[in-house]
């Protein structure tokens, strides 16, 4: 049952893994000072106002760089982003697991109470499980739905969590199965309510056409009750936060190289992007290269 538990958690949590993996110059991103005391931290509005990120530095951000940051730094970056456009098409992903105060993965500390789901993570490495199963997400912008890309069904089939043959697609020469559908919409961020994020909501996954009871139920209202939210770092590159029943679980990234290559130059020069969601009343300070 340990294997089934880890599979359920790793899939439903960010259902996140590697992209923009090339070596690159680290960005010079300013952060508000903080320590372990919550009272020492600036609120997100002050971080946004006093520590704007130049677009030339945003252009250097990679998932590898984000993986070196602590949770407070990731939160500060997320708060300085807007939702940008609701994505369309396939994205690669990466899971960024935060550490809990006990030294164990925080994910394993918050999931114990889910009804009907046995979750025992002791001795298991969630990144390894996630990398064996999850390869990213596919957005269907017009339909406002999403599905997750799974490249290896062997583990799921071995523990009886796949029935029939799920829908498949080819992505970059590899065949992936499309599982765990979710609804897409703009909504309030659970971290930063000043502006909306793009919400990936699995709660009513069983209402989406193509829903497959096993294993899709794992992410829904009878499973882990997953809710993701994402904001755009730059065109083709998003930073996400995964919640289990409104409890924060982990961070993840989504990346589409073609979109990044096409949109990066214009974004660095102007900082302008399409906003499908409410950007809030506090104007975001953008230091674009063409005019600071």
C-alpha positions in Angstrom: 0.0 0.0 0.0 3.0 2.3 0.4 3.5 2.3 -3.3 -0.2 3.1 -4.0 -0.1 5.9 -1.4 2.9 7.6 -2.9 1.5 7.3 -6.4 -1.7 8.9 -5.3 0.0 11.7 -3.6 2.7 12.5 -6.2 0.1 12.5 -9.0 -2.5 14.5 -7.3 -0.4 17.0 -5.6 1.1 18.8 -8.6 0.6 16.3 -10.8 5.1 18.1 -11.1 9.5 18.1 -13.5 12.2 19.2 -15.8 12.3 22.0 -18.2 14.7 24.7 -19.4 17.4 22.5 -17.9 20.2 24.2 -19.7 23.0 25.8 -17.7 22.5 29.6 -17.6 23.5 32.7 -15.7 21.7 32.9 -12.4 19.2 35.8 -12.2 19.8 38.7 -9.8 16.5 38.8 -8.1 16.0 41.0 -5.0 14.2 39.6 -1.9 12.8 41.4 1.1 14.7 40.6 4.2 13.1 38.0 6.6 13.9 35.5 9.3 12.0 32.7 10.9 9.7 35.0 12.8 6.5 35.7 10.9 6.4 39.2 12.2 9.7 40.0 10.4 8.2 39.4 7.0 6.8 42.2 4.8 3.3 41.7 3.4 3.1 40.9 -0.3 2.0 44.3 -1.3 5.1 45.9 0.1 7.3 43.2 -1.5 5.7 43.9 -4.8 6.2 47.6 -4.5 9.7 47.8 -3.1 11.3 44.9 -4.9 10.3 44.8 -8.6 12.0 42.3 -10.7 13.6 43.5 -14.0 12.4 41.6 -17.1 16.0 41.0 -18.0 16.4 39.0 -14.8 13.1 37.2 -15.2 14.3 36.1 -18.6 17.2 34.2 -16.8 14.9 32.3 -14.4 14.9 28.5 -14.8 13.3 25.6 -12.8 16.8 24.7 -11.7 17.2 28.2 -10.2 13.8 28.1 -8.5 14.8 24.7 -7.0 17.6 26.4 -5.0 15.3 28.9 -3.3 13.6 28.4 0.1 9.8 28.7 0.4 9.8 32.3 1.5 11.7 33.3 -1.6 9.4 31.3 -3.8 6.4 33.0 -2.2 8.0 36.4 -2.8 8.5 35.6 -6.5 5.0 34.3 -6.9 3.5 37.4 -5.2 5.3 39.6 -7.8 3.8 37.8 -10.7 0.5 38.1 -12.5 -1.6 35.3 -14.0 -0.8 36.2 -17.6 -2.8 34.3 -20.3 -4.5 31.0 -19.6 -2.1 28.6 -21.4 -3.0 26.5 -24.4 -1.1 23.3 -25.4 1.4 21.0 -23.8 3.9 22.0 -21.0 6.7 20.1 -19.3 6.7 20.3 -15.5 8.9 20.0 -12.5 8.0 19.3 -8.9 9.6 21.7 -6.3 9.0 20.1 -2.9 9.3 22.4 0.2 10.8 21.0 3.4 8.9 21.0 6.7 10.1 22.2 10.0 10.7 18.6 11.2 13.1 17.9 8.3 10.6 15.6 6.6 8.9 16.6 3.4 6.1 19.0 4.5 3.8 17.1 2.1 4.0 14.0 4.3 3.1 16.0 7.4 -0.2 17.5 6.1 -1.9 14.6 4.3 -2.7 12.2 7.2 -6.4 13.0 7.5 -7.9 12.4 4.1 -10.9 10.1 4.3 -10.7 6.9 2.5 -7.1 7.4 1.4 -4.2 5.6 3.2 -1.1 7.8 2.8 2.0 6.5 4.4 5.1 8.1 2.9 7.8 6.8 5.2 10.8 5.6 3.3 9.6 6.8 -0.1 11.1 9.6 -2.2 8.3 11.5 -3.8 10.5 13.2 -6.5 11.5 9.8 -7.8 7.9 8.5 -7.9 6.7 11.7 -9.5 9.4 11.6 -12.2 8.5 8.0 -13.0 4.8 9.0 -13.7 4.2 12.7 -14.4 5.6 14.6 -17.3 3.5 17.8 -17.4 0.1 19.2 -18.3 -1.9 19.8 -21.5 -4.1 22.9 -21.5 -7.3 23.1 -23.6 -7.8 26.8 -23.4 -11.1 27.0 -25.4 -12.7 24.2 -23.4 -11.3 25.5 -20.1 -10.0 22.1 -19.1 -6.7 20.5 -18.5 -5.2 17.0 -18.5 -2.0 15.6 -17.1 0.7 13.8 -19.1 1.7 10.4 -17.8 4.4 8.5 -19.6 4.6 5.3 -17.6 1.4 3.4 -16.7 3.2 0.4 -15.4 3.1 1.4 -11.7 -0.6 2.4 -11.9 -1.6 -0.8 -13.7 0.4 -2.9 -11.2 -1.7 -1.7 -8.3 -4.9 -1.8 -10.2 -5.5 1.9 -10.7 -5.9 1.9 -14.5 -8.9 0.4 -16.3 -9.0 0.3 -20.1 -6.8 2.3 -22.3 -6.6 6.1 -21.5 -6.4 8.7 -24.2 -2.9 9.3 -25.6 -0.9 12.0 -27.4 2.5 12.4 -28.9 4.7 15.2 -27.5 8.3 15.9 -28.6 8.5 12.4 -30.1 7.2 10.6 -26.9 3.8 9.1 -26.3 2.0 10.2 -23.2 -1.2 9.2 -21.6 -3.7 11.9 -20.6 -5.2 11.5 -17.2 -6.5 13.5 -14.2 -8.7 16.1 -15.9 -9.3 19.5 -14.2 -11.3 22.6 -14.8 -9.5 25.9 -15.7 -10.7 29.3 -14.5 -9.5 32.6 -13.0 -9.8 32.8 -9.2 -8.5 34.0 -5.9 -5.0 33.0 -5.0 -4.8 31.2 -1.6 -1.4 32.9 -1.1 -1.9 36.4 -2.4 -5.5 37.6 -2.7 -4.5 41.0 -4.2 -4.8 39.6 -7.8 -6.2 36.5 -9.4 -4.3 33.4 -10.4 -5.2 30.7 -13.0 -6.9 27.9 -11.1 -6.6 24.2 -12.0 -9.4 22.6 -10.1 -9.8 18.8 -9.7 -12.7 18.9 -7.2 -15.3 18.2 -9.9 -13.1 16.2 -12.2 -15.8 13.5 -12.5 -18.0 16.0 -14.4 -15.4 16.5 -17.2 -16.0 14.6 -20.5 -13.5 11.7 -20.7 -13.2 11.2 -17.0 -12.0 7.7 -16.1 -12.9 6.6 -12.6 -9.6 4.8 -12.1 -7.2 6.5 -11.5 -8.8 10.0 -12.1 -10.8 9.9 -8.8 -7.5 10.2 -6.9 -7.3 13.9 -7.5 -10.9 14.7 -7.0 -13.4 15.3 -4.2 -13.3 11.6 -3.2 -9.5 11.6 -3.2 -7.0 14.2 -2.4 -9.1 17.2 -3.4 -6.4 18.9 -5.4 -6.4 22.5 -6.3 -3.5 24.1 -8.2 -2.9 27.8 -9.0 -0.4 29.2 -11.4 1.1 32.6 -12.4 3.2 33.5 -15.4 7.0 34.0 -14.9 7.3 34.9 -18.6 5.4 33.7 -21.8 5.6 29.9 -21.9 6.8 29.6 -18.3 4.6 29.4 -15.2 5.2 28.9 -11.4 2.5 26.9 -9.6 1.3 26.0 -6.1 -0.5 22.8 -5.3 -3.0 22.5 -2.5 -4.6 19.4 -0.9 -8.0 20.3 0.5 -6.7 24.0 0.8 -3.6 22.9 2.6 -0.4 24.0 0.7 1.6 21.0 -0.5 4.3 21.9 -3.0 5.5 24.2 -5.8 5.8 23.2 -9.4 6.8 24.7 -12.7 5.3 24.4 -16.2 7.4 25.2 -19.3 6.9 25.3 -23.1 10.2 26.0 -24.9 8.6 27.1 -28.2 6.4 29.6 -26.4 9.4 30.9 -24.4 11.6 31.3 -27.5 8.9 33.2 -29.4 7.8 35.5 -26.6 11.0 36.2 -24.6 12.5 39.1 -26.6 9.2 41.2 -26.6 8.6 40.5 -23.0 12.1 41.6 -21.9 11.7 44.9 -23.9 8.2 45.8 -22.8 7.1 43.6 -19.9 3.6 43.6 -21.5 1.6 40.4 -21.5 -2.0 39.4 -22.1 -3.9 39.2 -18.9 -6.9 36.9 -18.8 -7.4 37.2 -15.1 -8.0 40.2 -12.8 -4.5 41.8 -12.2 -5.7 43.6 -9.0 -5.8 47.2 -8.0 -2.2 47.5 -7.1 -0.3 48.2 -10.3 2.6 45.8 -10.8 5.9 47.5 -11.2 7.7 46.1 -14.2 11.3 47.1 -15.0 11.5 46.5 -18.7 14.8 46.7 -20.6 13.5 49.2 -23.2 12.5 51.8 -20.5 12.9 51.4 -16.8 
